[in-house]
Amino acid sequence: MTSDNHNIKNINGANTLIKASHGVVTAVHVMHDSTTGDLVFRNGTTVAAPIEFTIHTQNPQAYIQLNRRFENGIYVECTSQNAYALVVYK
């Protein structure tokens, strides 16, 4: 049996490029509740890239086993400065 090489990126309330090439988001852990705002995951390297999915950050929570594939890069747009999360990807 083998294990996958996973990486973790901290999202701290700012737009963030996670990976500039293809990858897979496996989990997202929202660490801080935000009264407003979302994490918008985009398939590309800029805020103009197409949206793949959105995670609301109103409550601390964990989304695991997402296994969402991104062909052109992983970019996260934060719509709130209070959005704090950990993104697990490979």
ROVO-290679 format. One record per atom (N, C-alpha, C): residue in one letter; residue number from 1; x, y negated, z. Coordinates in steps of 0.02 Angstrom, whole numbers, padded with zeros to 5 digits, m for minus. Last residue first. Example, Ala and Ser with C-alpha at 12.3 -4.5 7.8 and 13.67 -1.06 7.14 Angstrom:
BEGIN
 resn resi      X      Y      Z
    S    2  00642  00112  00354
    S    2  00684  00053  00357
    S    2  00645 m00002  00394
    A    1  00660  00284  00390
    A    1  00615  00225  00390
    A    1  00660  00165  00390
This chain:
BEGIN
 resn resi      X      Y      Z
    K   90 m00155 m00898 m00162
    K   90 m00099 m00859 m00190
    K   90 m00092 m00873 m00263
    Y   89 m00209 m00981 m00010
    Y   89 m00211 m00967 m00083
    Y   89 m00152 m00923 m00102
    V   88 m00302 m01063  00108
    V   88 m00260 m01005  00097
    V   88 m00266 m00987  00024
    V   87 m00309 m01218  00181
    V   87 m00328 m01180  00122
    V   87 m00277 m01124  00113
    L   86 m00376 m01298  00319
    L   86 m00321 m01257  00295
    L   86 m00347 m01217  00236
    A   85 m00431 m01468  00348
    A   85 m00442 m01398  00334
    A   85 m00376 m01364  00316
    Y   84 m00521 m01612  00384
    Y   84 m00459 m01575  00398
    Y   84 m00473 m01501  00388
    A   83 m00588 m01763  00346
    A   83 m00591 m01693  00328
    A   83 m00523 m01660  00338
    N   82 m00592 m01898  00363
    N   82 m00595 m01857  00423
    N   82 m00597 m01783  00408
    Q   81 m00604 m01962  00245
    Q   81 m00538 m01964  00275
    Q   81 m00535 m01921  00338
    S   80 m00698 m01879  00119
    S   80 m00696 m01911  00185
    S   80 m00625 m01909  00212
    T   79 m00685 m01810  00005
    T   79 m00730 m01867  00002
    T   79 m00736 m01901  00070
    C   78 m00545 m01746 m00070
    C   78 m00576 m01757 m00004
    C   78 m00621 m01818 m00010
    E   77 m00512 m01628 m00191
    E   77 m00533 m01698 m00181
    E   77 m00569 m01702 m00114
    V   76 m00386 m01521 m00233
    V   76 m00440 m01533 m00185
    V   76 m00451 m01608 m00178
    Y   75 m00339 m01413 m00362
    Y   75 m00338 m01482 m00337
    Y   75 m00398 m01491 m00291
    I   74 m00248 m01294 m00440
    I   74 m00295 m01302 m00384
    I   74 m00287 m01372 m00356
    G   73 m00241 m01242 m00614
    G   73 m00215 m01276 m00554
    G   73 m00269 m01281 m00501
    N   72 m00311 m01174 m00712
    N   72 m00270 m01232 m00731
    N   72 m00239 m01270 m00673
    E   71 m00386 m01067 m00658
    E   71 m00343 m01056 m00716
    E   71 m00292 m01112 m00727
    F   70 m00426 m00996 m00510
    F   70 m00418 m01061 m00542
    F   70 m00367 m01052 m00598
    R   69 m00539 m00886 m00429
    R   69 m00482 m00895 m00474
    R   69 m00484 m00964 m00506
    R   68 m00579 m00848 m00266
    R   68 m00599 m00889 m00324
    R   68 m00537 m00905 m00365
    N   67 m00588 m00774 m00143
    N   67 m00557 m00746 m00204
    N   67 m00579 m00782 m00268
    L   66 m00649 m00776 m00015
    L   66 m00677 m00814 m00071
    L   66 m00653 m00785 m00138
    Q   65 m00624 m00723  00113
    Q   65 m00636 m00679  00056
    Q   65 m00670 m00714 m00002
    I   64 m00701 m00850  00216
    I   64 m00649 m00801  00201
    I   64 m00671 m00756  00144
    Y   63 m00721 m00997  00290
    Y   63 m00744 m00962  00230
    Y   63 m00688 m00914  00210
    A   62 m00760 m01058  00447
    A   62 m00712 m01022  00406
    A   62 m00748 m00988  00348
    Q   61 m00781 m01218  00530
    Q   61 m00805 m01154  00504
    Q   61 m00751 m01122  00462
    P   60 m00840 m01363  00607
    P   60 m00784 m01316  00600
    P   60 m00812 m01248  00579
    N   59 m00954 m01460  00505
    N   59 m00941 m01419  00564
    N   59 m00879 m01376  00553
    Q   58 m00951 m01536  00387
    Q   58 m00987 m01563  00445
    Q   58 m00973 m01523  00509
    T   57 m00896 m01517  00261
    T   57 m00851 m01518  00320
    T   57 m00886 m01544  00382
    H   56 m00934 m01410  00126
    H   56 m00955 m01464  00170
    H   56 m00915 m01460  00235
    I   55 m00852 m01375 m00022
    I   55 m00862 m01353  00047
    I   55 m00879 m01414  00089
    T   54 m00883 m01332 m00191
    T   54 m00879 m01384 m00140
    T   54 m00891 m01353 m00071
    F   53 m00801 m01272 m00342
    F   53 m00848 m01266 m00286
    F   53 m00835 m01322 m00236
    E   52 m00752 m01325 m00465
    E   52 m00764 m01254 m00457
    E   52 m00813 m01241 m00400
    I   51 m00759 m01461 m00577
    I   51 m00772 m01437 m00509
    I   51 m00785 m01362 m00511
    P   50 m00628 m01508 m00692
    P   50 m00695 m01482 m00678
    P   50 m00701 m01454 m00607
    A   49 m00526 m01656 m00656
    A   49 m00534 m01585 m00675
    A   49 m00604 m01561 m00658
    A   48 m00501 m01780 m00606
    A   48 m00545 m01777 m00665
    A   48 m00558 m01704 m00688
    V   47 m00406 m01771 m00510
    V   47 m00475 m01780 m00487
    V   47 m00525 m01777 m00545
    T   46 m00292 m01643 m00570
    T   46 m00313 m01712 m00555
    T   46 m00385 m01713 m00533
    T   45 m00264 m01514 m00609
    T   45 m00214 m01548 m00569
    T   45 m00232 m01621 m00552
    G   44 m00389 m01384 m00598
    G   44 m00343 m01427 m00635
    G   44 m00296 m01461 m00587
    N   43 m00531 m01364 m00541
    N   43 m00490 m01319 m00581
    N   43 m00445 m01361 m00626
    R   42 m00562 m01420 m00373
    R   42 m00563 m01432 m00446
    R   42 m00512 m01387 m00481
    F   41 m00662 m01432 m00234
    F   41 m00608 m01393 m00265
    F   41 m00615 m01398 m00341
    V   40 m00696 m01548 m00118
    V   40 m00716 m01529 m00186
    V   40 m00656 m01496 m00219
    L   39 m00753 m01559  00038
    L   39 m00692 m01541  00002
    L   39 m00714 m01514 m00065
    D   38 m00847 m01700  00101
    D   38 m00841 m01633  00074
    D   38 m00769 m01622  00049
    G   37 m00941 m01804  00214
    G   37 m00884 m01786  00173
    G   37 m00881 m01712  00155
    T   36 m00978 m01849  00383
    T   36 m00992 m01851  00311
    T   36 m00931 m01825  00274
    T   35 m00930 m01809  00504
    T   35 m01001 m01823  00498
    T   35 m01023 m01829  00425
    S   34 m00828 m01670  00522
    S   34 m00833 m01736  00492
    S   34 m00908 m01751  00483
    D   33 m00731 m01568  00627
    D   33 m00796 m01586  00600
    D   33 m00797 m01659  00578
    H   32 m00590 m01478  00580
    H   32 m00615 m01538  00615
    H   32 m00682 m01556  00585
    M   31 m00557 m01366  00504
    M   31 m00531 m01371  00572
    M   31 m00562 m01428  00613
    V   30 m00608 m01245  00397
    V   30 m00622 m01314  00415
    V   30 m00605 m01322  00488
    H   29 m00522 m01141  00297
    H   29 m00539 m01148  00368
    H   29 m00547 m01223  00382
    V   28 m00541 m01037  00161
    V   28 m00538 m01107  00182
    V   28 m00562 m01110  00254
    A   27 m00463 m00913  00055
    A   27 m00500 m00934  00115
    A   27 m00492 m01009  00127
    T   26 m00413 m00896 m00074
    T   26 m00440 m00838 m00039
    T   26 m00479 m00857  00023
    V   25 m00395 m00955 m00233
    V   25 m00410 m00977 m00165
    V   25 m00443 m00918 m00129
    V   24 m00268 m00920 m00346
    V   24 m00331 m00895 m00317
    V   24 m00338 m00923 m00247
    G   23 m00199 m00995 m00497
    G   23 m00196 m00969 m00429
    G   23 m00265 m00945 m00407
    H   22 m00098 m01080 m00621
    H   22 m00154 m01036 m00602
    H   22 m00143 m01008 m00532
    S   21 m00016 m01231 m00559
    S   21 m00029 m01179 m00609
    S   21 m00086 m01134 m00584
    A   20  00000 m01316 m00454
    A   20 m00002 m01345 m00521
    A   20 m00015 m01294 m00576
    K   19 m00091 m01320 m00303
    K   19 m00048 m01281 m00347
    K   19 m00056 m01308 m00418
    I   18 m00146 m01430 m00232
    I   18 m00126 m01368 m00198
    I   18 m00075 m01330 m00239
    L   17 m00150 m01597 m00216
    L   17 m00136 m01546 m00266
    L   17 m00109 m01485 m00228
    T   16 m00272 m01687 m00128
    T   16 m00211 m01647 m00125
    T   16 m00207 m01599 m00184
    N   15 m00340 m01830 m00050
    N   15 m00339 m01787 m00109
    N   15 m00271 m01752 m00112
    A   14 m00348 m01822  00131
    A   14 m00327 m01854  00069
    A   14 m00331 m01805  00011
    G   13 m00372 m01754  00249
    G   13 m00412 m01812  00234
    G   13 m00392 m01850  00171
    N   12 m00275 m01648  00247
    N   12 m00281 m01695  00303
    N   12 m00316 m01760  00283
    I   11 m00246 m01482  00225
    I   11 m00283 m01538  00196
    I   11 m00299 m01587  00252
    N   10 m00111 m01376  00211
    N   10 m00149 m01417  00256
    N   10 m00182 m01474  00218
    K    9 m00100 m01216  00141
    K    9 m00091 m01289  00130
    K    9 m00137 m01326  00177
    I    8 m00018 m01062  00131
    I    8 m00065 m01104  00167
    I    8 m00048 m01177  00154
    N    7 m00010 m00912  00033
    N    7  00017 m00976  00054
    N    7 m00037 m01015  00089
    H    6  00025 m00737  00015
    H    6 m00022 m00792  00026
    H    6  00016 m00854  00050
    N    5  00056 m00601 m00072
    N    5  00092 m00659 m00049
    N    5  00044 m00718 m00045
    D    4 m00018 m00447 m00018
    D    4 m00015 m00504 m00063
    D    4  00024 m00561 m00031
    S    3  00056 m00287  00009
    S    3  00021 m00346  00034
    S    3  00031 m00403 m00015
    T    2  00023 m00114 m00035
    T    2  00062 m00176 m00038
    T    2  00022 m00233 m00008
    M    1  00042  00058  00000
    M    1  00000  00000  00000
    M    1  00044 m00062  00000
